[in-house]
């Protein structure tokens, strides 16, 4: 039996069973898929329907189609609050959520009302993701900016509330994921980028 060659992209490898949630135009998911030469170990998902992905993002349709050609499982309509009971999903070694945002209050993230909304989103993600880790070595990765007002989300505290412990912080380098184009994801500028300086990936275990 042929042994599969290990291929990596930063902290991810083709030997891991990876779930990505909250994708926009699916360009982040496509980056490791291309690097591995196959995306058969990746499940990627969006809250958007496939129709909405095609409508909202210039490259959404072609990114999804390329992922599927690479063997990726692409699932739409995944809500991070309830995903642990979504029978289209399974258990994973790595569960990844990049730049979570409630879709509310763009430009007003400093207001306490919106901070609470974003915290509720992250709490829901952590609660669901914890139940979906395949084993004790599984990790949950959440990437976000660490400048104010995003620092006020207190991501590490939210994770601790859900029984998770921080094992590592890694500076997020967008250039390390070729082709990745971050998206606002909602509103009239949903296909627009936003600045992601001073971002880190928080890595948690049970």
N, C-alpha and C positions, 0 to 999 in steps of 0.2 A: 504494500500500500504506500503510495507516494505521500511523503510528509510535506505539509504546506509550509512554504517559506514564510517566516515572520516578516511582516512589513509594518512600518510605523509612520505616524505623523504626529509629532510632538508626544502628548501623553496617551495617544490612542494607537491601537494595533489591530491587525486583521484577525488576531486570536481572541479578541474580546467580543462579547455580545453586547452591542451598543444600541441604546435607545436615545434618540434626540426628540425633544418636544419643543413646541412653540416656534417652529420654523416659519420664516417669511417666504422668501423666494427659493428656499432649499439650497442656496449656494454654499452654506456651511456644510451641510451633509455631503454635498458633492465633492468637497475638497478631500476628505479621507477616502471616499470611494474611488476617486481618480488615483490617489497616491497608492492605494492597495491594489489597484487594477481590478478590483471587484468590490461590490458593496453588499455581498450576500450575508455578511455578519452585522449589517446595519438595518435597524428599523427607524424610520424617520416620520415625524408627524407634525400636523398643524391643526390649529383650531379652525382655520378656514376650510371650507369645502374646496374640492378640486376646481369647481367653476370659479370660485372667488380667487383662488391662487392665479388662475389663468387671466382673470380680469384685472387683478390689482397689480401684478408684477410683470414687468417687461420680459423677464427671462424665466418666470415661474414655470411655464408650460415646458419649455425645452429642458430646464434643469430636472424637473420631475421625470420626464421621459428618458433622459440620460441615466438618471439613478435607476430607473426600472430596467434599462438595458444592462446595467452593471449588476443586477440581481438584488437591488435594495427592495425592502418592503416599505411602501409609502402608504400612510394611513391619514385620512383627513377627518376632521370633526372630533379631535381628541381634546378633551377638557382636562387640564392637569389636576383639577379638584377631584375628579371621579375616575381617573384613568386606571386606578388599581382594580376597578371592577369592570373595565372594558375588556370584553372577551376576545377582542382582536389583538390584544397585547399579551405579553408573557412576563418572564423574569429575565433580568439583564445584569451583566457585570458592571456596566457603566450607563448611567442615566444623566443626560446632559440638557441643560436649559441655559441658553445664552440671552442675556439682556432681557429678563422678564419685564413686562410692562402691562398694566391693566388695560391699556388702550384709552385711559381717561386722563385728562389734565395735562396734555402736552404743553410744556412751557410753564406749567404751574406746579411742578413736582415738589416745590418747596412748601406748598400749603399742606397743613396737617391732615386735612380730609383726604387728599390724594396719597399721602404717605401711608395712611391707614389702609387704603384700597390696595396699594402695591404690596404692603405687608401681608394682607389677606391672601393675595395671589401666591406669594412665596410660601406662606405657611401651608396652603393647600397642596402645593407642589411637593414640599418636603414630606408631608403626611402620606401622600400617595406613593411617592418614589421609594420611601423607606420600605413599604410593603412589597415592592417589586424588585428588590435586589435579590439576585440569585443565591448569594451566599455571603458569609461574613467578610469576604474580601472584596465584595462589590463596593463601588463608589458612586456617589452623587456629585456631579459637577455643576456649579452655578457660576456663570460669569457676569460680572457687572462692574460699573464704575464705582470708584471708592471716594470720589469727591462729593461735597455737599451739593444737593440735598440727598443724594443716593446713599451716602454713608448713614443717614438717619433711618434707613430701613432696618439697620442692625441685623444683617443677614446671619451672622454667626449665632446671635441670640435666638433668632427664629428657628434655626436648625437645632440648637440645644433643646428648645421647647418640644421638639418632635423626636427627641432621642437620638440625635446625630452628633458626632464629634468631628471637629475640624482636624484634618491630618496634614493639610498642606495648602499654602497659598502660592499661586503661580501667576506672574505678570502675563497678561494676555497680549500676545503679539499677533495682530491681524494678518501681517505679512507671512506668518508661519502657516497660514491656511489659504493657499493660493486660490483665487477666484471668489473668496468670501466677500459678500457685499451686505453689510448689515442694513436692515430696513426698519422704518418706523412702524409699519404694520397696520396702522389704522388711520382713519381720517383722509382728507383730500391729498395729503402728501405721503400716503402709505408706502410708496415705492422710493421715497427719499432716504438718504443715509442720515445718520446722526453722529456727532463726534464721540469717539470711544477712548479718548485719552484717559490715562490713570485707571485702566480696567484690570481686574484680576479674576482668576478662576479660583473659586473656593471649592476645595475638595473635601468631602465628608464621607465618613463610614458610620455604621451602626455603633 
